[in-house]
Amino acid sequence: MPTAPLQPLADLSLDSALALLRHAGLEEPAGDHGSPAWLQSVIDRLVDLSSRDPLTGLANRRQFELSLAREVDRVARSGESALLLMVDIDHFKKVNDTHGHAAGDLVIQSVGRALIETVRPMDQVARIGGEEFGVVLPNCPAAFGPQVADRVRQRVARHPVQLPNGESVSVTVSIGGAFAPQWVRSSPGIWMERSDRQLYRAKDEGRDRVCLEPSAMPEVSAEEKGLLFAATSWQDDE
């Protein structure tokens, strides 16, 4: 039985890749079609696409978790403070039920833009999923944490979302935050859990508010102590 030619399969894969780029609103790279430089540009755009949320263009959850892991490691080594904010759109289901999912998408995009426009270029903003976002702020002193978080909250509340039918939707967010424990080997999961607890507190206390852990050096959890002792034991064995 003759073997099928490989070139059509390669062309099909390339066509699929270009279709993905077009679907995401990205243009085909300029240059000599099929050249090594052109193919590398296609690959680079696909890699970038795999780390982005298609609705907002922000980092997606996978990319965000990688950033968290790098920041946890940096804080453990350097002792510099870092703040994680979890941001959730208030009463988002009501927006979808009242105005439709297309309006909900506009609200999500608007909040994503507000976050990007409020924080520093060095900060990582991501859409975690649904109506929830995460922001990692490296080298953020404890005294500045509440100011930054409340500036984000106010920026969203001051800009209603304009809908195509002429209506506007007022949007608020609840924000919870926690600092990574300095000089302690933690984990992204523990850090997110601490921030989530503060987010739930903000929701329980009435929404449209910020709740942060009271200290930049929170109590070290039992799990973090285990990670620290495991690291110490490993170093002693060297």
N, C-alpha and C positions, 0 to 999 in steps of 0.2 A: 504494500500500500504506500503510495508516494507521500512524502512529508510535505505539509502545507508550508508555503513560503513564509519567512519571518517578517519581511518588510511590511506587508499589510497590517500585521499585528502591531508593529512598532508605530505605524502611522495612526492606527486606531487609538493607541495609548496616548499619542501626542495630541490627537484631535480631542480626546476626552479631557486632557489637561488644559488645553486652550478653552474648551467649553466651560470648565470650572472657573477659569479666570474671568471669562466674559460674564458668567452668572454672578460673580462677586463684584462686578463693576470695574474690573481691572482690564486695561488695554493690553493687547498682545505686544511683547517687546519689539522695539525697533531694531533694525539691522538685517543682516543676511539670514533669511529663513533657513534653519537647519544647521547653521554654523555652530561650532563649539561655544562661542561667546553668546550667541542667541539662545541656545539650549540651556546654558547656565543661567541666563536671565529668567527663563521660564521656571527652572527649578527653584531659583531664589524667590520668585513670586509665589510659587506653590508652598514653599516652606513658611513664608510670612503668612500666607492665607491660613495655614493649618494652626497658627497660633492666635488667630484673630476671631472675635465674635462677628458673624456676618451681618448682624443687624446694626451694631453700633460702631464697628471697626476697632473697638477696644480689645485688649488682651482677653483671651478666653480663660476658662477655669484652669485648664491644663497649664497654660503659660503662667498664670498667676501663682499656682502652687509651686512651680519651679522657682519663681521669683521669691516666694516666701522662704523656701528652703535655703536659697543663697543668702537671704537677709538674716535668717536665724543663725546661720553659720558665721556671718560677719559680726553680728552683735556678740556672739559667744567669744569670738577671738579679740575683738577690738574694745568691747565695753561701751561702744557708742549706743545711744538710745535710738529706738525705732518704734514707730507707732503703726498699728494696723487698725483701719477703720472698716467696719461693715455698714453698708448703707442700704436701706430698704425703702422702697416707695410705699407711702401710706395709702391704704384703701385702694390698692391697684385693681382688685377684682371689680370694684364698683365702676372704675373707669371703663373696663372692658364691657361690663354688663350694660352700662348706660350709653356709651358712645361707639362700641364695637372694637374689635381687635386691631384694626388699622390705627385707630386713635391711640390704643394702648402702645403700639409700636412707636408712634410719634412721641409719646410721653417717655418711654424708655430711652429713645435717642436724645431727647432734650436733656434728661437727667445726666446721661453720659457726657454730653457736651459741657454741661455745667461743672461736672467734676473735673474734666480736663482743663477747663478755663480757670478753675479756682486754685488748683494745687500747682506745685513746681514741676518743671519739665523732668526732673530727676525722679519724681514719684511715679509709681506704677499704679495705673487705674485699670480695672478689669470688670467685665460683667461676669459674675459668678454663675448666674442662671436666673431665668425668670425676671423678676423685678429687683433682684439683689446685686449689689456691686461691692467690690472690695478695693481699698486704696492702701498701698504700702508707702509709708513716708520714712525713708532712711534719715538718720541724723536729725531727728526731730526732738528737741529738748522738751521735757515734761511741761515746762511753763508755757510752751507754745501749742501743745496738743489741743486743749479746749478751744483756743482761738481759731485754729485751723479748722477743726471739726464744725464749729458754729458758723464759720464763714461759708463752708459748703452748704450747711442747712439753709442759711439765709439766701444764698445765691439761687437755690432751687425755688424757694418760696416766693421770691420777688419776680419770677419770670413765668407767668402762666403760659401754657402751651396752646398755640393757635392751631385750630383744626381747619381742614379745607372748606368746611361748610360755614366758616365765619365764627363759630363758637370758640370759646377759650376754656381751658381746663386748668384750674388751680391745682398745683401739685406741692406736696410736702414730703419730706423724708425723715425717717428716724435713723439715728446713727449710734452705733456702739463701737467702743474702741478699747484697745489694750496695748500696753507697751511690752515689747519682748524683754524677758528678764536678762539683764546684763551679766556678762561673764558666766552665763549658765547655758549648758547644752540642752536646748529645748527641742521642739519639733513643730512643723507647720500646723499639724492637727491641734496641738495644745494651744497654740497662739490663736488660731481661728476660733476654738471653743471659748476661750476667754473673751474674745471680742463679741462673739455671738451672745454670750450671757448678758453683756452690757446692751446689746441691741434689743434683746427680749425685754430688758428692764425699761428701755426707752419706750417700747411699744406699750408695756403694761402701765407706764406712768402717764400715758395720754398721747403719744406720738408727737411728731414735729418737734423733736428735742434730741439732745446729745447726752449720752451717758458714757463716761470713761471710767476705767479702773482708777481708784483714788491715788495710786502711786505709780511712778515710773519703774519701781522695783517691787512688783507684786510678790506675794508669798510663793515660794518655790513649791510646786506640787510634788507629790510622791513619785509620780512618773518621771518628772524632770530630775529629781534626786537620783532615781535609778539610772537615768541616762548619764548623769554626771559621774556616779560611782563606777559605772561600766567603763566609761572613758578613762577614768583614773586607773582602774585595774588593768586595762589594756596597755596603758603607758608603762605601768610598773613591770609588766611582763616583757617589755622590749629589752 
